[in-house]
Amino acid sequence: MSIRLHILGSLCLLGLSGMANAQEPADTTDVLCPPGYRLEIPKPDTATIQDKNLHVDADAATVDSQAVTRFTGSVVIRQSGKQLTADQVTYDNRSELLNAQGNIVFTTGEMQLKGDHARMNLGNNTGEINDADYQTAAVNGRGKAKVIHLKSKTEISMDQATYTTCPRDNVVWRLRADEINLNNENHQGTARSTVLEVAHVPVLYLPYIRFPIGDDRMSGFLYPAITVSQSSGTELAIPYYWNIAPNMDATITPHNMSKRGLMLENEFRYLTDTSKGQFELDHIGQDTLYGSSRSKFDWTHAGAEAAGWSSAVDYHYVSDDQYLNDFSGTLTTAATTTTLNRQGTVTYNQPSYVFTASLQDHQTISGTEPYKRLPQLTLNTRTANVDNSWNYDLASEYVNFDHRDPAMVVGQRVKLSPYLAYPIVKDAGFFKPKLTFNYLQYDLDHLSSSTLPQQPDVSVPVFSLDTGLYFDRDTSIGGVPLIHTLEPRLYYLYAPYRDQSMLPVFDTALSTFSQTLLFSENRFSGNDRIGDANQVTAALTTRFYRQDNGAELFNATLGQIFYFRDREVVLPGQPVDTANRSNYLGSVSFTPSPEWNLYGDWQYNPDTLHTEVGNVRVQNRPGKDRVINLDYRFTRDQLRTQCASFSWRLNPRWQLLGGTQYDLLNKHRLQNFAGVSYESCCWGLRLVWGERFDKLVNNDPNDPRYEHAIYLEFVLKGLSSLGSGKDIDALLNNGILGVSQ
C-alpha cells in the first residue's frame, strides 16, 4: 500500500556546509579512495526546488486527531528539492511539529544526515537530530555528532562532533570538537575545544577557532609553517589573516628563527575597480647572527584609472646586501640579483600613439650603481603595419639621468627615431626594405673636462633589407608523411660611421651575441650608441612538420654575419672590432614524439676553431607527472655546468623528485635537492631536502660552504596544509623544468 499526500507547509531541510573550501579533483579522488567514498546526491529538477508544498509518500497513514497524522513504513517527505526518509513520522499540522524515528536520512543538494531520532518545528525552522552521521558532497567531509541542532534556516550547531575527509574504515586524521557552529548567512563557522588527531593521537589543541564556510574569506589564524635550515635554525611561522574589507586584506606573520630571532612579516593586498596592488613589509628588530635590525619593503601596483590611462609601481628595498641570501625563503635564492628596481610609470594609450612617463631608481646590491631616470618620457606612434604597403612610425624618448656619485656625468638625452618601410610579403618569400633615422641630443653637467661639449648630438641613418625565400616539399620518414621546408634568409644592414666618442654612457652596453643580434639594427643595448654597420647576415633554417597534425618534429638554424668594414663605434675602453665575420650561430630542436625533446644551441669561432658558447638540453616526459631533464651549459673561460633533474610518479600515491647542478669549471656543487611525495585519499605529505652553494671560505676553492634546508608539508585534504608548501613549490618550479605538482 502506498499513500501520497500533498501538505502545504515549510519543512526546514537545512544544508551542512563543508569545513573548508578545498576540493579534490575527481580523478585523484576516484583513484586514491575506495568505492563508495564520494557522496553522490541526485540533483532535483528546478520545479521540485521551487515547490514549497510538502509531499509525503508512505506505506500507511493514520490520522490520530484532527491535526496530527502518523505516517509509517518507508516514509519519504520532499520539499524544495530536499528530502527526509524515516521508518515513522508524526506531523502536527497546527504547530507544524514533525517527529521522525528510525533510519532517518536527511538529504539536501550538498549533504546528507543520518540519525535515530529527529524533531523539527516547521513554523520557526528549528529542530534536532540525535546520534547523527553527516557527509558533505563538496569536499567529501564526514563525521559524527551527538546532536545536530537546526537553529534557523541558515544556522546549524553540532555537539560532540567530529570531522574528517578520510574513508570511514581508514580515518588517518580527524577534528574532534565539543561544539561546532555553522552560519550560512555570514558564511562563518566556529568550533570550541577542538583537537586535531592524527592516527588517533592528539597533536594539536585549539580552544576556539573560526573558519570560512564556502569561498568567503574571514579573519583568523592560519596553520603554522615549520622549516629547518642551516643558516636560520628551526623556523616557526604563525600567520594571522585579517579580512579588512571585501577588496582588501592583510596577513601578519610572526616568524621565529631559533638562530636569528623574531621577524614580523606583513602583507597587505588591495583591489579596486581600477587597480590592484600589494605591500610587503618584513622587519626583525635584532638579527642575532647579523648583529643589527634588518628589513624589507616591496610595493607592486597596476592600475587603469581612466580610459586610456594606466599606472604601475614596482618598488623594492632591503636593509643590507645580504638580506636576499639570508631570507629568500628557499634554496633558489636571489643570489644573482645585483639591483632592486624602484619605478613608477604612467601610460596613456591611444589607437595612434602611446605616451609613457616614469621615474626609476635602483638599490644596488652588488656591482656598479646604475643611473637614475628622473624622469623618462616616451612617445611612440602606433600606425598599423600592413604588408605590401608603406609603413611608418616614430619612436621618441626624453630622459633626465642623475647619479648619487657627484663625480659622474649627468644630464638629459633626447632620441628621435622615425622609420619608413615597404614590406613585400608573398607566399614564396618576403622582401622588406626599411629606413630609420636616429637622432641623439644631450645636455650634460659634471663634465670631467672643459674640452668636452656640453650639448653633443649625433645623427645616424640606418638602412636594412630583410629578404628570404620559402621552399617546401612533401616527404616521409619511416612511413610518416612530412612537410620539409628550406628557408634561406639574407639581412643587409648599413649605418654610416659617426663619431660618438663625446657621448656619455648612461644605459648602454654591447649586446650579447645571439641569434637575435643576427637581425638587429643596433649591436648596442640602450640608446647612447648607434652602431656603424656595413654587413650582411646569411642564415638558413630547415624544418620538418607532420602532415597529419602539423606538429613540428625538427628545426635547425645556422647563421653568420659578414662584415664589409670595421666597427668603429665602441664604448669607452673597448677596441675597434676588425673581424670580417662573426662566429657561427646555430640551434637545433628535435621532437620525435610528444615524450622526447632535444634542444641545443651553440656559437662557434671559425678563426680559433673553438666553441665559444654551447647549451644542450634533453627532456623526456613519458607520462603525466613524469619528467627527466639533462642540461649542459658552456661559456668559454666563464661557465661550465651540468644539471639533471627529475620528477617521477611511481604510482598514484608515491612520487620521487630530485635535482643536481655541478660547476665543472670551479669543481664544486651548486645545488642538490631530493624529495618524496605521498598522497592518499584524505591526506598527503611532501618532504624535500636540499643544499645550495653559499660561498668559498676564505676564498679557498677547496673549501666551499653550503646552505642546507629541510622542508616538510603535511596536507589534510578538505581542511588545510601545515608546513612549507610555498617553499617546496618555489624550489621545484625553479629546479625542475616541466614539473607538475
Long-range contacts (C-beta under 8 A, 24 or more apart in sequence): 1-59, 1-60, 2-57, 2-58, 2-59, 3-56, 3-57, 3-58, 3-59, 3-60, 3-61, 3-71, 4-55, 4-56, 4-57, 5-55, 5-56, 5-58, 5-61, 5-69, 6-53, 6-54, 6-55, 6-56, 7-53, 7-54, 7-55, 7-56, 7-91, 7-93, 8-52, 8-53, 8-54, 9-53, 9-54, 9-79, 9-93, 9-96, 9-122, 10-52, 10-79, 10-96, 10-122, 10-123, 10-125, 11-54, 11-77, 11-79, 11-80, 11-82, 11-84, 11-98, 11-120, 11-122, 12-120, 12-121, 12-122, 12-125, 12-126, 12-127, 12-150, 12-153, 13-79, 13-80, 13-82, 13-83, 13-84, 13-106, 13-107, 13-108, 14-108, 14-125, 14-150, 14-153, 14-154, 14-156, 14-184, 15-108, 15-109, 15-110, 15-111, 15-184, 16-108, 16-110, 16-111, 16-113, 16-134, 16-136, 16-148, 16-156, 16-182, 17-110, 17-111, 17-136, 17-138, 17-182, 17-184, 17-189, 17-213, 17-214, 18-136, 18-138, 18-139, 18-141, 18-213, 18-214, 18-718, 19-139, 19-141, 19-163, 19-175, 19-189, 19-211, 19-718, 19-719, 20-139, 20-141, 20-211, 20-212, 20-718, 20-719, 20-720, 21-139, 21-212, 21-214, 21-215, 22-139, 22-717, 22-718, 22-719, 22-720, 23-138, 23-139, 23-718, 24-139, 24-140, 24-717, 24-718, 28-652, 28-679, 29-140, 29-681, 31-652, 32-652, 32-653, 32-679, 32-680, 32-681, 33-140, 33-167, 33-681, 33-682, 34-167, 34-169, 34-681, 37-140, 37-167, 37-681, 38-137, 38-140, 39-111, 39-112, 39-135, 39-136, 39-137, 39-140, 40-137, 41-107, 41-108, 41-109, 41-110, 41-111, 41-112, 41-137, 43-109, 44-81, 44-109, 48-78, 48-80, 48-81, 49-80, 49-81, 50-80, 51-79, 51-80, 52-79, 52-80, 53-79, 54-78, 54-79, 55-79, 56-89, 56-91, 58-89, 64-90, 67-92, 67-93, 67-94, 67-95, 68-92, 68-93, 69-93, 75-100, 81-108, 81-109, 82-107, 82-108, 82-109, 83-107, 84-118, 86-118, 95-121, 95-123, 96-121, 96-122, 96-123, 97-121, 97-122, 98-122, 98-127, 104-129, 109-137, 110-136, 110-137, 110-138, 111-135, 111-136, 111-137, 112-137, 113-148, 115-148, 120-150, 124-152, 125-150, 125-152, 125-153, 126-150, 126-151, 126-152, 132-158, 134-158, 139-165, 139-717, 139-718, 140-165, 140-718, 141-165, 141-718, 142-168, 143-174, 143-175, 145-180, 154-183, 154-184, 154-185, 155-181, 155-182, 155-183, 155-184, 155-185, 156-181, 156-182, 156-184, 157-181, 157-182, 163-719, 164-682, 165-681, 165-682, 165-716, 165-717, 165-718, 165-719, 166-681, 166-682, 166-683, 167-681, 167-682, 170-681, 171-200, 172-198, 172-199, 172-680, 172-682, 172-683, 173-197, 173-198, 173-199, 173-682, 173-683, 173-716, 175-719, 182-213, 183-213, 184-213, 187-212, 187-213, 187-214, 187-216, 187-218, 188-212, 188-213, 188-216, 188-218, 189-213, 217-241, 217-243, 217-249, 218-243, 219-243, 222-251, 222-720, 223-720, 223-721, 223-722, 224-722, 225-722, 225-723, 225-724, 225-725, 225-726, 226-712, 226-722, 226-723, 226-724, 227-709, 227-710, 227-711, 227-712, 227-723, 227-724, 227-727, 228-709, 228-710, 229-707, 229-708, 229-709, 229-710, 230-706, 230-707, 230-708, 230-709, 231-259, 231-289, 231-326, 231-707, 232-257, 232-258, 232-259, 232-260, 232-326, 233-257, 233-258, 233-259, 233-260, 234-258, 237-265, 239-265, 247-271, 247-272, 259-288, 259-289, 260-284, 260-287, 260-288, 260-289, 260-290, 261-285, 261-286, 261-287, 261-288, 263-327, 272-303, 274-303, 274-304, 274-305, 274-306, 275-301, 275-302, 275-303, 275-304, 275-305, 275-311, 276-301, 276-302, 276-303, 277-301, 277-302, 277-303, 277-313, 282-327, 290-320, 290-322, 290-326, 293-319, 294-318, 294-319, 294-320, 294-323, 294-326, 294-327, 295-319, 296-323, 296-327, 308-348, 308-349, 308-350, 309-346, 309-347, 309-348, 309-349, 310-346, 310-347, 310-349, 311-344, 311-345, 311-346, 311-347, 312-343, 312-344, 312-345, 312-347, 313-343, 313-344, 313-345, 314-341, 314-342, 314-343, 314-344, 315-341, 315-342, 315-343, 315-344, 316-340, 316-341, 316-342, 316-363, 317-342, 317-363, 318-363, 318-365, 321-365, 321-366, 324-365, 325-694, 329-726, 329-727, 329-730, 330-709, 330-727, 330-730, 330-731, 330-734, 331-671, 331-673, 331-690, 331-691, 331-692, 331-707, 331-709, 331-731, 332-671, 332-692, 332-730, 332-731, 332-734, 332-735, 333-692, 337-365, 338-364, 338-365, 338-366, 338-367, 339-363, 339-364, 339-365, 339-367, 339-369, 339-370, 340-365, 350-382, 351-382, 352-381, 352-382, 352-383, 353-379, 353-380, 353-381, 353-382, 354-378, 354-379, 354-380, 354-382, 355-379, 369-403, 369-404, 369-405, 370-507, 371-401, 371-402, 371-403, 371-408, 371-410, 371-506, 371-507, 372-401, 372-402, 372-403, 372-404, 373-399, 373-400, 373-401, 374-400, 374-401, 374-402, 375-399, 375-400, 376-400, 385-421, 385-423, 387-423, 387-424, 387-425, 388-423, 388-424, 388-425, 389-422, 390-420, 390-421, 390-422, 391-420, 391-421, 391-422, 391-423, 392-418, 392-419, 392-420, 392-421, 393-418, 393-419, 394-418, 394-419, 397-527, 399-506, 401-504, 401-506, 401-507, 406-446, 407-446, 408-446, 409-444, 409-445, 409-446, 409-447, 409-448, 409-504, 410-444, 410-445, 410-446, 411-442, 411-443, 411-444, 411-445, 411-504, 412-442, 412-443, 412-444, 413-440, 413-441, 413-442, 413-506, 413-527, 413-528, 414-439, 414-440, 414-441, 414-442, 415-439, 415-440, 415-441, 415-527, 427-470, 428-469, 428-470, 429-467, 429-468, 429-469, 429-470, 430-466, 430-467, 430-468, 431-465, 431-467, 432-464, 432-465, 432-466, 432-467, 433-463, 433-464, 433-465, 434-463, 434-464, 434-465, 434-466, 435-461, 435-462, 435-463, 436-461, 436-462, 436-463, 436-464, 436-521, 437-461, 437-462, 438-462, 438-530, 440-503, 440-527, 440-528, 440-530, 442-503, 442-504, 444-504, 452-502, 453-502, 456-502, 456-503, 458-498, 458-499, 458-500, 458-503, 458-530, 459-498, 460-495, 460-496, 460-498, 460-530, 460-532, 461-495, 461-496, 462-493, 462-494, 462-495, 462-521, 462-522, 462-530, 462-533, 463-493, 463-494, 463-495, 464-491, 464-492, 464-493, 464-494, 464-521, 465-490, 465-491, 465-492, 466-490, 466-491, 466-519, 467-491, 474-547, 477-544, 480-546, 481-546, 481-547, 481-548, 482-544, 482-545, 482-546, 482-547, 482-553, 483-544, 483-545, 483-546, 483-547, 484-542, 484-543, 484-544, 485-541, 485-542, 485-543, 485-544, 485-545, 486-540, 486-541, 486-542, 487-540, 487-541, 487-542, 487-543, 488-538, 488-539, 488-540, 489-537, 489-538, 489-539, 489-540, 489-541, 489-559, 490-536, 490-537, 490-538, 490-539, 491-518, 491-519, 491-536, 491-537, 491-539, 492-535, 492-536, 492-537, 493-521, 493-533, 493-534, 493-535, 493-536, 493-537, 494-533, 494-534, 495-521, 495-530, 495-531, 495-532, 495-533, 495-534, 496-532, 497-532, 497-568, 497-569, 498-530, 498-532, 498-569, 500-528, 500-529, 500-530, 500-569, 501-572, 503-528, 503-529, 504-528, 505-529, 505-571, 505-572, 508-571, 509-571, 510-571, 510-574, 513-582, 513-583, 513-585, 513-603, 514-585, 515-557, 515-559, 515-585, 515-587, 515-601, 518-559, 518-561, 518-585, 523-567, 524-571, 529-569, 529-571, 530-569, 531-567, 531-569, 532-565, 532-567, 532-568, 532-569, 533-567, 534-563, 534-564, 534-565, 535-561, 535-562, 535-563, 535-564, 536-561, 536-562, 536-564, 537-561, 537-562, 538-562, 551-591, 552-589, 552-591, 553-590, 553-591, 553-592, 554-588, 554-589, 554-590, 554-591, 555-587, 555-588, 555-589, 555-590, 556-586, 556-587, 556-588, 556-589, 557-585, 557-586, 557-587, 558-584, 558-585, 558-586, 559-584, 559-585, 559-586, 560-584, 560-585, 579-607, 581-606, 583-612, 594-621, 595-620, 595-621, 595-622, 595-623, 596-620, 596-621, 597-621, 610-636, 611-636, 612-636, 617-737, 619-737, 619-738, 621-738, 623-649, 624-649, 624-740, 625-649, 625-655, 625-740, 627-736, 627-737, 627-738, 627-739, 627-740, 629-736, 629-737, 629-738, 631-737, 638-665, 639-665, 640-664, 640-665, 641-665, 641-670, 645-735, 645-736, 645-737, 646-736, 647-732, 647-736, 647-739, 647-740, 652-679, 653-678, 653-679, 653-680, 654-678, 655-679, 657-688, 657-732, 657-736, 657-739, 659-735, 659-736, 663-693, 666-701, 667-701, 668-693, 668-701, 668-704, 669-693, 669-704, 669-706, 671-735, 673-731, 673-735, 675-711, 675-728, 679-715, 681-717, 682-716, 682-717, 682-718, 683-714, 683-715, 683-716, 683-717, 684-713, 684-714, 684-715, 684-717, 685-712, 685-713, 685-714, 685-715, 686-711, 686-712, 686-713, 686-715, 686-723, 686-725, 686-728, 687-711, 687-712, 687-713, 688-712, 688-728, 688-731, 688-732, 690-731
